[in-house]
Amino acid sequence: MDQTLREAATQTKISQGNLDEIQKQTKLLRQQLIGTQAARLEFGSSFEPGNELLISISNNGVIAATSVKMALEVHREDIKSGRTIGNSLKFTHDLPPVLGSRGSGWRTALPWAAEHGITQPLKWGPGWPFSETTKISGEITYFNGFEDGQPIRICKEWLPAYVVTKFWEHTGICRLPRIQDEDRGGA
């Protein structure tokens, strides 16, 4: 009888070890699927001349991102003092699913015009250097197709841009456009 109990205990131990190994393999397979197939959203933003804010969300995964929710705050800020100028704008949206290898866009007009950098022809815009910036903060949440909720935390600050002119692209040499001090409002 002791021999039978020992054999049963040995078989139970072997079965438990097999079950542990199956659980490890299942977890590893799930992680591989998530890593190669899950929805992976990326956030992008830009300004159109004037006062239009463009928001883009792209899915670099294979599976559609579902339950996509976006909560953003946009405000102007004085560059020197760091103080908010005027009222912040808050946007909350439930977005449709974003299919794999696809994107979604959203745009809105802001009640202020974003200041721009160099204009065409290459001259610094009036008021350069600008005194304010635009900040975008918030979060986008979504399900990645494996019932895992994923947050994207957003904190972007838009500063005036400049143009880089490239020469001899194959060598990688580039330079900034030459702009005279008087074009910047300097002496």
N, C-alpha and C positions, 0 to 999 in steps of 0.2 A: 504494500500500500504506500509506503514511503517513497518507493521508486516511482510510482504513478504520480504522486503529488509533485515530486521533483521534476518529472518530465512535463507536467502541466505548467509548473512555474517557469520552466525554461521556455516552453512554447509561448506562454503569455509574454515573457520578456522579449522574445524574438518578434512577436506580433506588435508589441508596443514600439519597438525600434523601427519596424517597417512602417507603422502608422506615422511616427515622427518624421521619417524620411519622406513619405508621401506628402505630409503637410509642408515640409520645407520645399519640395519640388513644386507644389501647387503655388506657394507664395512666390517662389522665384519666377514661375511661368507668368503669374499675374503681373509681377513687376516688369517683366520683359514686354508683355502686352501693353501695359500702361506707357512704358518708355518709347515704344515704337508706334503705337496706334492712337493713344489718347489725344483728345483735343488740347492744344497748347495755344492760348490766345496771346497776342501781342497788341499793345496800345500804341497809337501814333497820333500826333496832333500837329497842326500847322495853321497859319493864318493866310487868308486871301487878302490882297490889297484892300484897305479900308477897314471893315469891321467884322468880317466873317471868320468864325472859328470852325475848323474842320477836324473832326475826330474820326479816326479809323481804327477798326479792330480786325485783325487778321488771324485766321486759324491755321497754324503750321502743322497741325496734326492730321490724322486720317478721319477720326470720328467727329461727329458734330458736337459742338459745345451747346449745352442746353441750359435753361434757367439763367440766361445771361442778364445780369442786373448791373446798371452803371449809376454811380452817385458821384458827381463832380462838383467842385467849387472853383470858380474862376474869379480872380480879382486883379486889379491893378495895384502896384506898389511903388512907392517912391524909392529909387535906388539908394540915395544917400541915407535916408532915415530908416528905411525898412517899414514905414507905416503904410497901411492900406489906404488907397485913394478911393473915395466913394463907397458904394455898396458892393458886396460880393454877390455873385450870381450863383445859384445852386440849381443843379439839374439832376433829376432822378428819373431813370428810364428802365423799363423792362424791355429788353431787346429780343427779337426773334432768334431762334437757333442759328449759330454760325457754322455752316457746313465745313467739313474738312477741306483743306487747301483752298479755302475761299475767304472772303472778307466782307465786312459790313462797314458802312460809313454813316455819319451823322453830322449835320452842320447846323449852326445857329448864328444869328447876327448878334454881335455884342453892342451894347449901347455906347461904346467908345471905339475910336479907331486905333488900331495897333500902330505904334511908331515903327518905321522901317529904316533900314540902313542905307546902303548905297543905291542910288537910282540910276536909270539909264538916261543920258550918257553918264559915265562913271563920275558921279559927284555925291558927296555926302548930303543926305536929306536935310531939310531945314530943321534947325534946333539941335543938330548933332553937337556934342554927345547928348543923347536923350536922357531925360530925367526919370523915366519910369520904366517898369517892366510889367509883364503879365505873368501870373502864376496860376497853374492848374494843379489841383490836388484832389484826391478822392480814391475810389476803389471800384474795380469791376470784379464781380464774382460770377462763377459759372460751374457747371458740372462737366467733368472731362470725359464722360461716356462710361466711366467705371464707378459711378455713384460717389466719386470723390469731389468734394467742393474745393474749388481753387480760387484764391484771391489774387488780384493784381493790384498792388498799391501804387498810386500815381502821385508823383511830386515832380512837376516840370516847371522850369522857369524859362521864359522866353526873353532873350536879350537881343538887341539889334544885331542884324546879320551883316556880313560883308561878303563880297564876291571874290573867289579865288580863280584867277585866270591861269590855265595850264598851257605850257608850251612843251613841245617834244614829249608827248605823253609816254612814248615808249621808254624814255629814260627816267621818267618820274620827276623831272625838274618842274617846279611851279613857282610863281611869285604872286605877291599881292599887287593889285592895281596901284599905280602911283597916283596919289591924290595930293594936291598941293595944300599946305596949311591953310591958305585963305579959303579953300573950298570947305574946310571943316569949321570955319568961323574963327580960326586962330589968327595970330599976327603973321 
